[in-house]
Amino acid sequence: MKTVQVTLDEDLVREVDNVARKLHTTISAFTRDALKNAIKNLHIMQLERKHINGHKDKPIDINDVEIWEEEQDRGK
């Protein structure tokens, strides 16, 4: 691991410290997890945006939906 220096306001440091204690972890571990989750959420948002834009570029054809509904009915 690499050590990095980050500047945070005192209130945020105090809050992170309190949360880390309640979770029985360190500020570093809590911060690592928070950053990983933020990056994961960003990737999810990008994929969702790509998915939405894909539907805008090529809207769903109701005939395609009906075909898949028929296929699902056959599987029952």
C-alpha positions in Angstrom: 0.0 0.0 0.0 1.0 3.6 -0.5 0.6 6.3 2.0 -1.1 9.5 0.7 -1.8 12.8 2.4 -5.3 14.2 2.1 -6.6 17.5 3.5 -10.0 17.4 5.2 -11.8 19.8 7.4 -11.9 19.1 11.1 -15.6 18.3 11.3 -15.3 15.6 8.6 -12.2 14.1 10.3 -14.1 14.0 13.6 -17.2 12.4 11.9 -15.1 9.8 10.1 -13.2 9.0 13.3 -16.5 8.5 15.1 -18.0 6.2 12.4 -14.7 4.2 12.1 -14.8 3.6 15.9 -18.4 2.5 15.8 -17.6 0.1 12.9 -14.5 -1.2 14.9 -12.2 -0.2 12.1 -9.5 2.4 11.3 -9.9 5.7 9.6 -7.7 4.3 6.8 -9.7 1.2 6.3 -13.0 3.1 6.4 -11.6 5.6 3.9 -10.4 2.9 1.6 -13.8 1.2 1.6 -15.6 4.6 1.1 -13.4 5.3 -1.9 -13.9 1.9 -3.4 -17.6 2.2 -3.0 -17.6 5.7 -4.6 -15.7 4.3 -7.6 -18.0 1.3 -7.9 -21.0 3.6 -7.7 -19.5 5.9 -10.4 -19.0 2.8 -12.7 -22.6 1.8 -12.1 -23.9 5.3 -12.9 -21.9 5.3 -16.1 -23.3 1.9 -17.2 -26.8 3.0 -16.4 -26.3 6.2 -18.4 -24.9 4.1 -21.3 -28.0 1.8 -21.0 -30.4 4.8 -21.0 -28.7 6.4 -23.9 -28.8 3.1 -25.8 -32.5 3.0 -25.4 -32.8 6.6 -26.5 -30.8 5.8 -29.7 -32.8 2.6 -30.3 -36.1 2.6 -28.5 -37.7 -0.8 -27.6 -39.9 -2.2 -30.3 -43.1 -3.6 -28.8 -42.9 -6.5 -31.3 -39.6 -7.5 -29.8 -41.2 -7.6 -26.3 -44.1 -9.7 -27.6 -41.8 -12.3 -29.1 -39.9 -12.7 -25.7 -43.2 -13.0 -23.9 -44.2 -15.8 -26.2 -40.9 -17.5 -25.5 -41.4 -17.2 -21.8 -44.9 -18.7 -22.0 -43.5 -21.7 -23.9 -41.0 -22.4 -21.1 -43.7 -22.9 -18.5 
